[in-house]
Amino acid sequence: MLAAVAVRQNADDPLSGLELRDVPVPQAGPGWTRVKVKASSLNMHDVWTLRGIGHDPKNIPIILGCDVAGVTDKGREVVVHPIIADPDAGRGDETLDPNRALLSERHDGGFAEYIVVPDRCLVDKPAHLSFEEAACLPVAWSTAYRMLFTQASVTAGDKVLVQGAGGGVASAAIAMAAAAGVTVYATSRTEAKRQLALELGAHAAFESGARLPERVDAVIETVGEATWAHSLRCLRPGGAIVIAGATSGTAPDADLGRVFYQQLRVLGSTGSTRHETAAMLRLLASTGLRPRIDRVLPLERIHEGFQAMIDGELHGKVVISVP
Ligand SMILES: NC(=O)c1ccc[n+]([C@@H]2O[C@H](COP(=O)([O-])OP(=O)(O)OC[C@H]3O[C@@H](n4cnc5c(N)ncnc54)[C@H](OP(=O)(O)O)[C@@H]3O)[C@@H](O)[C@H]2O)c1
């Protein structure tokens, strides 16, 4: 079968290490299920792997792709929960299993015709979503769900700032928070993405770093260095900043004085539990929310999709459709 395989890591030219190869169709062992991939979507995580950031070179070559929707050998339409981990090893929370792995880190991912995954990773695909839409959800939307509703515990009536509105996690957070009755402020560097934030349900959208009309209960942060100081300034005393990514850099001025004096809570967040992935899908089913797709490409044109992502051109997800 055809697959997009990470064969080398190169910090400056990540896409040079991504090759389309003919590989054997995988067989499912006990407790695992084979899924015919119908669609998979691109994430920054794939680019980090190709750049050699956070991915052990020992696990190269590996098929990339951590967002998958497809059909099992028995005909069940599924979304693949992308975390392979043991809840018991994480004291009931699989994201805290020290040995957890995201699909494509130690197990082959979904940029292929077939994938094998642990049975517990299978979640029913909501009927109202196409395979292309469903393939946008497991990583970005589940991550955003955990940040909002588990880590920050936001509820209707709360106020939230989402930094970098154009991002996959950020745009999902805006849409779900607004649907849950939260007042959402968003920032973005571009007018087009601020407009997108308003379309997704944000109460107001501002240039990155702009003063907000009021302090917020929580900040959803994936941008990192470029927005960290602003995120801290926007919180009410006792507010929470939930951080799941640092696209612009990982080492901002910590501003510890503000953290302790305002009693701010800094909460890291990574991935989601299977329960949170399923809850996110139920939220979409009950609200009719759906992800925005920028373009759908065949596997043969995957490099073009990644280049657009690296160039920051996207207004939604890039989906690989596998007939
Ligand atoms: N921990 C987890 O489980 C998890 C899960 C998913 C993603 N992540 C991480 O979270 C980060 C975001 O992921 P994503 O898929 O949402 O990425 P993305 O779609 O590329 O979004 C990143 C956003 O950050 C903003 N941004 C980038 N550079 C900036 C700068 N210099 N100044 C201000 N804003 C800047 C941009 O927003 P504007 O253009 O709108 O300003 C951009 O849209 C990545 O680092 C990713 O690895 C982590």
The ligand as an ORCA input file, in Angstrom:
! r2SCAN-3c Opt
* xyz 0 1
  N      -0.182     19.340     23.565
  C      -0.953     18.796     22.636
  O      -1.605     17.776     22.849
  C      -1.042     19.455     21.315
  C      -2.042     19.091     20.408
  C      -2.138     19.785     19.206
  C      -1.208     20.796     18.935
  N      -0.225     21.077     19.814
  C       0.757     22.147     19.558
  O       0.049     23.390     19.634
  C       0.608     24.314     18.698
  C      -0.495     24.797     17.786
  O      -0.931     23.690     17.032
  P      -1.919     23.896     15.835
  O      -2.085     22.602     15.132
  O      -3.133     24.603     16.340
  O      -0.977     24.819     14.936
  P      -1.283     25.893     13.884
  O      -2.588     25.523     13.243
  O      -0.074     26.032     13.073
  O      -1.514     27.238     14.779
  C      -0.540     28.003     15.332
  C      -1.093     29.423     15.478
  O      -0.189     30.149     16.288
  C      -0.208     31.503     15.900
  N       1.177     31.977     15.783
  C       2.214     31.318     15.247
  N       3.346     32.080     15.336
  C       2.988     33.218     15.951
  C       3.683     34.401     16.335
  N       4.988     34.532     16.094
  N       2.988     35.376     16.938
  C       1.665     35.241     17.187
  N       0.965     34.149     16.833
  C       1.614     33.153     16.229
  C      -0.894     31.603     14.600
  O      -2.109     32.272     14.819
  P      -2.528     33.593     13.974
  O      -1.954     33.394     12.592
  O      -3.999     33.555     14.030
  O      -1.938     34.753     14.683
  C      -1.150     30.170     14.182
  O      -2.351     30.042     13.531
  C       1.714     23.568     17.948
  O       2.943     23.924     18.523
  C       1.382     22.103     18.193
  O       2.526     21.275     18.148
  C      -0.138     20.435     20.996
*
